[in-house]
Amino acid sequence: MSDDHAKTPADHIGDTLAQLKEMRHYSKNNVETLTASWLLYDGELSKLKQADKIAALMDRQNQLHDALETTITELEDVLEKMQPPPEE
């Protein structure tokens, strides 16, 4: 299969941004779902001495979400700088 249009570095960054934004979407949904479960079962998990494990997972998921946000913003800035100036 021949590729008529070779991807530019900007195309690769755009593809990566799309993937990161999809990951961010799922990360946000995962945090919300885990938080909802946490609120429902906090009492039971505490009794079973499992609450700390879930809290640690929630912290890690939030860290991932924050890192995704930062990386997306930085790559968007890089992509913007790669765009040619508008023609007058």
C-alpha positions in Angstrom: 0.0 0.0 0.0 1.5 3.3 -1.2 1.2 6.5 0.8 0.5 9.3 -1.6 0.9 11.9 1.1 3.8 11.5 3.5 3.0 12.9 6.9 4.7 16.0 8.1 5.9 16.6 11.6 2.8 18.7 12.2 0.6 15.8 11.0 2.4 13.5 13.5 1.8 16.0 16.3 -1.8 16.4 15.3 -2.3 12.6 15.4 -0.6 12.5 18.9 -2.8 15.3 20.1 -5.9 13.5 19.0 -4.8 10.3 20.8 -4.0 12.3 24.0 -7.3 14.1 23.9 -9.1 10.7 23.6 -7.0 9.5 26.6 -8.0 12.6 28.5 -11.7 12.0 27.8 -11.5 8.4 29.1 -9.3 9.5 32.1 -11.9 12.0 33.1 -14.6 9.4 32.8 -12.6 6.9 34.8 -12.0 9.5 37.6 -15.7 10.3 37.8 -16.7 6.6 37.8 -14.1 5.7 40.5 -15.2 8.7 42.6 -18.8 7.7 42.4 -18.0 4.2 43.4 -15.8 5.5 46.2 -18.6 7.6 47.6 -21.0 4.6 47.5 -18.7 2.1 49.1 -16.4 4.2 51.3 -17.9 2.8 54.5 -17.7 -0.8 53.4 -14.1 -0.3 52.0 -13.0 1.3 55.3 -14.4 -1.7 57.3 -12.5 -4.0 55.0 -9.3 -1.9 55.3 -9.3 -1.4 51.5 -10.1 2.3 51.4 -6.4 3.4 51.2 -5.9 1.3 48.1 -8.8 3.0 46.2 -7.7 6.4 47.4 -4.2 5.7 46.0 -5.7 4.7 42.6 -7.8 7.8 42.6 -4.7 10.0 43.2 -2.8 8.2 40.4 -5.7 8.6 38.0 -5.9 12.3 38.8 -2.1 12.7 38.3 -2.4 11.0 34.9 -5.3 13.3 34.0 -3.3 16.4 35.0 -0.3 15.2 33.1 -2.4 14.7 30.0 -3.8 18.2 30.3 -0.3 19.7 30.6 1.1 17.7 27.6 -1.9 18.5 25.4 -1.5 22.2 26.1 2.2 22.1 25.4 1.8 20.1 22.1 -1.0 22.5 21.0 1.5 25.4 21.5 4.2 23.5 19.5 1.7 22.8 16.7 0.5 26.4 16.6 4.2 27.6 16.2 4.7 25.1 13.3 1.8 26.5 11.3 2.9 28.9 8.5 2.0 32.5 9.0 -1.3 33.6 7.4 -0.9 35.1 3.9 -1.8 38.7 3.5 
